[in-house]
């Protein structure tokens, strides 16, 4: 009798454990990571009143808006490898572009976010731009199809995926907007189309902008052709915004909105010279909106300096997945998500090596609240251009005028040929035009930040650390 009672109690305990595990699984949030392509913080909620982004503004008002979010490298594939591993690209091996003849890939032993989440019981799916390799490292359970230039259509295509309720899901939702693409010969000055088409896209109410109404940032020349290109860029961003709105509708219709965390960001900054592929602020600065339905306060602003290298550990933390901190270069920002003045989040690091295969120009960066140091390791070389940026009418119009022509706050010549070290006081010089590296008054500051850069390289296993002594 005692034996039967013991077996009965063991069975009850097993059922209780199974029930607890099931309840824990059911309570885990769904997570959507929405990554755009080449988007700076150009939205209404970030202060750009000229661009119409009502759905993104609504997302910000229902979540947290980070005002100091950064990528590590302003190059598409390399940055996405950082997002999905929590490792700088110099460590995971994805030094540059994956597609075509560039053929960069991560090391086979790299463990990615979707693989970790799948092992923890999450369904994983992706739609849109992928741009990383190998597939065995960056494996998702389901690959959904849709036009990555039409975020509205993409949102419609994920309906069946988000309706399944057997397990919590992780959805990697990646647009190709607002990356450069195509041209608009039907418009004056033939600006790049940024994916826009005269006939538009199904399900999208295209928002058109006049070049007269755009806001030209200081790092770009205020010229007619630049304004024409910015108008196309704005239109592409507004198309993303409509996709965000449609995605919210899909989640609500599926009954998943109240249990789904939505993270909206970009792989890096805007696709203009001065932004993309650089370690300057317009290249590194990105939007970061996080809507976590578990948070009691909404519409908050967080000034913490967060980085895309923090994304994998943060999402794992949100999912309740335990992973050794030593396996990541980043850290979870979930504990400070609801704080409006968090301490200890005052520095980020940059690591760029390639973009396209011919674009070898390694840079390492330490970016503090006030000061920023860029080490241009290949500084004797002229700065190499991404093919789409070199062809950009905004750049060509200034380049054709010669090395002394102004491109934003710099001359064309200064943009192409850079010194070994660039030290900026971002409070006094937010446009990064005055290099303090050779100023004797900043010798101690330079030495301190060089030491910090070396420590970062040592800690993250950067092979380019040998360049301090190699030549």
HUDAHU-V571635 format. One line per field, one symbol per residue. burial: b if it has 24 or more other ideal C-beta (glycine too) atoms within 12 Angstrom, else e. A space follows every 50 residues. Layout:
burial: ???
This chain:
burial: eeeeeeeeeeeeeeeeeeeeeeeebeebbbbbbbbbbbbbbbbbbbebeb bbbebbbbbbebbbbbbbbbbbbbbbbbbbbbbbbbbbbbbbbbbbbbee ebebbbeeebbbbbbbbbebebbbbbbbbbbbbeeebbbbbbebebbbbb bbbbbbbbbebbeeeebbbbbbbbbbbbbbbbbbeebebebbbbbbbeee beebebbebebeebbbbebbbbbebbbbbbbbbbbbbbbbbbbbbbbbeb beebebeebbbbbbbbbbbbbbbbbbbbbbbbbbbbbbbbbbbbeeeeeb bbebbbbbbbbbbbbbbbbbbebeeebbbbbbbbebbeeeeeeebebbbb bbbbbbeebbbbbbbbbbeebbbbbbbbeeeebbbbebbbbbbbbbbbbe eeeeebbbbbebebbbebebbbbbbbeeeeebbebbbeeeebeebbeebb ebbbebbeebebebbeeeeee
